[in-house]
Amino acid sequence: MQKFLEYREIEFVFLNESILNGAKELFRFGFHQADSLHIMSAIEGNAEFFLSTDDGLIKKGKKNESSLELKFFNPSEFIDKVK
């Protein structure tokens, strides 16, 4: 758990044109609208990881990790990874 807490950084990312345009692209590739906005907000905030309990989102995200430059995990996978 201590390693998990080391990753804890909070940054507020405000909706902007870059996020909206990127989300439109992700939506075209099959991500849901809200998921697209969340992913692009994470990218805009320079996040390294994206955590979700949505198995479909994680599966799509893992297929696109290299192009999105973001690692997708469900919370339990992430905790196992940082143990």
C-alpha positions, 0 to 999 in steps of 0.5 A: 500500500505504501508504494501505491500512496507514493503515486498519489499526486493530484492535479486539476485539469480543466476542460479545454479545446485540446481535450475536446478534440482528442476525445472526439478522436477517441470516440471515433475509435470506439471509446464512449464519450465520457471515457474519451473525456476522462482519458484525454484529461489524464493525458493532458494532466501527464498521467502515467496510469489510468485506473478503472473498474470498467473491464471494457474500457481497460481492454480497449485502453490496453490495446491502445496504450502505446499510442495513448502513452498511458498505462491502463489498469483496474485498481487491483492490477495496479496495486499488485503491480506496485507491491 
